Amino acid sequence: MTAILVALGLIALIVGLLGTIYPAIPGLGLMFGGAWLLAYADGYHIIGTNTLIFLAVVTILGTATDYVAGMLGAKFTGASKTAIWGALIGGIIGAFFSLPGLLLGPLLGAGIGEFWARKDLWSAGKVSIGTFIGFIIGVIAKVGCALTILMTLIVLGIISLF
């Protein structure tokens, strides 16, 4: 049973790491779930409660930053509510079209939403770029949090060997 839990934990960590880039997969949540499975399999000896609380905080902050960064990127450029909804809808639709859709979906959605609301092409372009920059910052923050989770688990694993 322990081997199955460890295997599932490692699979969740790997899939979660991939999910930090691909937004349709809840990457940080899966990584936390994988860390919890590893802790449970070991009886919380190596990965204890304090570590799990730290990893939960990192997971929550990373997930929140991902959502807030795109919105702040749009807000910083003066986006309308229609543009923000357009970015959300574009992101959801873009998730079905692999990496190009992930990158272009929110950008096009925000631009179309802003153009619809204000009928100004310059403003729509500015909002699209702001949304894209926010999206990139969110992905970088998620990857940083994922690496923090991974490095914490690796360090604890190495320390447990001594």
Legacy VTK file of the C-alpha trace (Angstrom):
# vtk DataFile Version 3.0
C-alpha trace
ASCII
DATASET POLYDATA
POINTS 162 float
0.000 0.000 0.000
2.839 2.384 0.815
4.415 1.853 -2.609
1.112 2.712 -4.302
0.775 5.913 -2.254
4.350 6.934 -3.059
3.801 6.209 -6.754
0.555 8.215 -6.785
2.267 11.048 -4.912
5.118 11.195 -7.414
2.712 11.047 -10.361
0.688 13.901 -8.849
3.880 15.940 -8.415
4.938 15.391 -12.035
1.491 16.079 -13.506
1.169 19.104 -11.207
4.509 20.450 -12.396
3.263 20.184 -15.981
0.029 21.826 -14.881
1.814 24.970 -13.803
2.353 25.741 -17.485
-0.957 24.396 -18.807
-3.789 26.195 -16.986
-6.426 23.511 -17.621
-4.634 21.287 -15.079
-4.671 22.484 -11.435
-0.894 22.227 -11.114
-0.192 23.565 -7.647
-3.171 21.735 -6.156
-1.968 18.453 -7.618
1.543 19.107 -6.334
0.199 19.741 -2.838
-1.885 16.571 -3.096
1.220 14.653 -4.140
3.178 16.059 -1.202
0.363 15.085 1.151
0.295 11.535 -0.244
4.058 11.247 0.276
3.694 12.527 3.837
0.837 10.134 4.559
2.747 7.179 3.099
5.620 7.884 5.485
3.453 8.476 8.538
4.319 12.206 8.521
7.854 11.474 9.734
9.821 13.184 6.973
7.155 15.581 5.725
5.449 16.823 8.869
2.491 19.018 9.641
4.480 22.264 9.612
5.875 21.451 6.189
2.411 20.644 4.853
1.082 23.943 6.233
3.953 25.782 4.511
3.256 23.956 1.245
-0.471 24.761 1.546
0.331 28.466 1.965
2.650 28.357 -1.067
-0.093 26.597 -3.061
-2.747 29.146 -2.099
-0.472 32.134 -2.774
0.638 30.749 -6.129
-2.905 30.015 -7.254
-4.173 33.410 -6.129
-1.270 35.200 -7.805
-1.997 33.420 -11.053
-5.578 34.675 -11.114
-4.821 38.158 -9.809
-1.829 38.838 -12.095
-3.810 38.619 -15.322
-6.574 40.771 -13.900
-4.108 43.353 -12.589
-2.366 43.426 -15.954
-5.675 44.270 -17.573
-6.680 46.746 -14.849
-3.299 48.490 -15.031
-3.968 49.345 -18.660
-7.475 50.633 -17.866
-9.507 47.656 -19.058
-13.276 47.701 -18.966
-15.297 44.955 -17.276
-16.145 43.629 -20.727
-12.428 43.245 -21.484
-11.827 41.340 -18.257
-14.719 38.997 -19.058
-13.366 38.667 -22.579
-9.960 37.661 -21.209
-11.591 35.041 -18.979
-13.706 33.602 -21.796
-10.748 33.734 -24.205
-8.609 31.872 -21.682
-11.205 29.144 -21.254
-11.697 28.721 -25.003
-7.947 28.951 -25.633
-7.285 26.070 -23.219
-8.765 23.717 -25.823
-6.250 24.818 -28.481
-2.981 23.834 -26.810
-0.160 26.316 -26.213
-1.042 28.847 -28.960
-4.602 28.974 -27.641
-3.383 29.435 -24.093
-1.256 32.390 -25.091
-3.572 34.008 -27.624
-6.964 33.241 -26.020
-6.826 35.745 -23.143
-5.049 38.290 -25.335
-7.680 38.135 -28.079
-10.558 37.888 -25.602
-9.449 41.006 -23.730
-8.872 42.893 -26.971
-12.259 41.932 -28.407
-13.996 42.751 -25.111
-12.306 46.145 -24.875
-13.052 46.969 -28.509
-16.667 45.945 -27.977
-16.956 48.200 -24.910
-15.093 51.294 -26.134
-14.853 50.968 -29.936
-11.222 52.096 -29.701
-8.613 49.911 -31.401
-5.659 51.536 -29.592
-7.250 50.922 -26.187
-8.082 47.335 -27.156
-4.471 46.683 -28.159
-3.157 48.212 -24.947
-5.478 46.100 -22.815
-4.531 42.955 -24.766
-0.832 43.537 -24.139
-1.459 44.285 -20.448
-3.456 41.089 -20.066
-0.740 39.079 -21.793
1.977 40.545 -19.546
-0.168 39.771 -16.496
-0.643 36.206 -17.738
3.122 35.760 -18.138
3.776 37.159 -14.653
1.160 34.762 -13.251
2.779 31.778 -14.957
6.208 32.804 -13.648
4.782 33.080 -10.115
3.143 29.638 -10.433
6.362 28.067 -11.685
8.247 29.686 -8.784
5.763 28.249 -6.294
5.945 24.831 -7.973
9.732 24.876 -7.726
9.459 25.903 -4.070
7.241 22.881 -3.376
9.541 20.569 -5.320
12.747 21.866 -3.728
11.238 21.652 -0.233
10.395 17.996 -0.786
13.823 17.229 -2.301
15.659 18.918 0.589
13.552 17.042 3.145
14.246 13.790 1.302
17.990 14.440 1.292
18.015 15.476 4.955
16.144 12.277 5.898
19.020 10.224 4.486
21.391 11.467 7.181
LINES 1 163
162 0 1 2 3 4 5 6 7 8 9 10 11 12 13 14 15 16 17 18 19 20 21 22 23 24 25 26 27 28 29 30 31 32 33 34 35 36 37 38 39 40 41 42 43 44 45 46 47 48 49 50 51 52 53 54 55 56 57 58 59 60 61 62 63 64 65 66 67 68 69 70 71 72 73 74 75 76 77 78 79 80 81 82 83 84 85 86 87 88 89 90 91 92 93 94 95 96 97 98 99 100 101 102 103 104 105 106 107 108 109 110 111 112 113 114 115 116 117 118 119 120 121 122 123 124 125 126 127 128 129 130 131 132 133 134 135 136 137 138 139 140 141 142 143 144 145 146 147 148 149 150 151 152 153 154 155 156 157 158 159 160 161
